[in-house]
């Protein structure tokens, strides 16, 4: 699995969303509750970030429905 900007991961204590991804660094937001979306922004190296994700589950985005043509 490759890290991508915008990914949402579920951990034991809450959620982590990747907000900005660089070659050696990651900026992310720790979120306790997805409904209110409030959380703290953090920075880490990719190595440190991957250690944070150990045991976490990637939440797949909901597939978008194809646009229906107007008939």
Contact map, one row per residue, 1 for C-alpha under 8 A:
11100000000000000000000000000000000000000000000000000000000000000000000
11110000000000000000000000000000000000000000000000000000000000000000000
11111010000000000000000000000000000000000000000000000000000000000000000
01111110000000000100100000000000000000000000000000000000000000000000000
00111110000000000111100000000000000000000000000000000000000000000000000
00011111000000001111000000000000000000000000000000000000000000000000000
00111111100000001100000000000000000000000000000000000000011000000000000
00000111110000111100000000000000000000000000000000000000011100000000000
00000011111000111000000000000000000000000000000000001001111000000000000
00000001111101110000000000000000000000000000000000000001111000000000000
00000000111111110000000000000000000000000000000000001011100000000000000
00000000011111000000000000000000000000000000000000000001000000000000000
00000000001111100000000000000001000000000000000000000000000000000000000
00000000011111110000000000000111100000000000000000000000000000000000000
00000001111011111000000000000111110000000000000000000000000000000000000
00000001111001111100000000011110000000000000000000000000000000000000000
00000111100000111110000000011110000000000000000000000000000000000000000
00011111000000011111100001111000000000000000000000000000000000000000000
00001100000000001111100001111000000000000000000000000000000000000000000
00001100000000000111110001110000000000000000000000000000000000000000000
00011000000000000111111011100000000000000000000000000000000000000000000
00000000000000000001111111000000000000000000000000000000000000000000000
00000000000000000000111110000000000000000000000000000000000000000000000
00000000000000000000011111000000000000000000110000000000000000000000000
00000000000000000000111111100000000000000011110000000000000000000000000
00000000000000000111110111110000000000000011110010000000000000000000000
00000000000000000111100011111000000000001111000000000000000000000000000
00000000000000011111000001111100000000001110000000000000000000000000000
00000000000000011110000000111110000000111100000000000000000000000000000
00000000000001111000000000011111000000111100000000000000000000000000000
00000000000001111000000000001111110011110000000000000000000000000000000
00000000000011100000000000000111110011100000000000000000000000000000000
00000000000001100000000000000011111111000000000000000000000000000000000
00000000000000100000000000000011111111000000000000000000000000000000000
00000000000000000000000000000000111110000000000000000000000000000000000
00000000000000000000000000000000111111000000000000000000000000000000000
00000000000000000000000000000011111111100000000000000000000000000000000
00000000000000000000000000000011110111110000000000000000000000000000000
00000000000000000000000000001111000011111000000000000000000000000000000
00000000000000000000000000001110000001111100000000000000000000000000000
00000000000000000000000000111100000000111110000000000000000000000000000
00000000000000000000000000111100000000011111000000000000000000000000000
00000000000000000000000011110000000000001111100000000000000000000000000
00000000000000000000000011100000000000000111111110000000000000000000000
00000000000000000000000111000000000000000011111110000000000000000000000
00000000000000000000000111000000000000000001111111000000000000000000000
00000000000000000000000000000000000000000001111111100000000000000000000
00000000000000000000000000000000000000000001111111110000000000000000000
00000000000000000000000001000000000000000001111111111000000000000000000
00000000000000000000000000000000000000000000011111111100000000000000000
00000000000000000000000000000000000000000000001111111100000000000000000
00000000000000000000000000000000000000000000000111111100000000000000000
00000000101000000000000000000000000000000000000011111111100000000000000
00000000000000000000000000000000000000000000000001111111000000000000000
00000000001000000000000000000000000000000000000000001111100000000000000
00000000111100000000000000000000000000000000000000001111110000000000000
00000000111000000000000000000000000000000000000000001011111000000000000
00000011110000000000000000000000000000000000000000000001111100000000000
00000011110000000000000000000000000000000000000000000000111110000000000
00000001000000000000000000000000000000000000000000000000011111000000000
00000000000000000000000000000000000000000000000000000000001111100000000
00000000000000000000000000000000000000000000000000000000000111110000000
00000000000000000000000000000000000000000000000000000000000011111000000
00000000000000000000000000000000000000000000000000000000000001111100000
00000000000000000000000000000000000000000000000000000000000000111110000
00000000000000000000000000000000000000000000000000000000000000011111000
00000000000000000000000000000000000000000000000000000000000000001111100
00000000000000000000000000000000000000000000000000000000000000000111110
00000000000000000000000000000000000000000000000000000000000000000011111
00000000000000000000000000000000000000000000000000000000000000000001111
00000000000000000000000000000000000000000000000000000000000000000000111
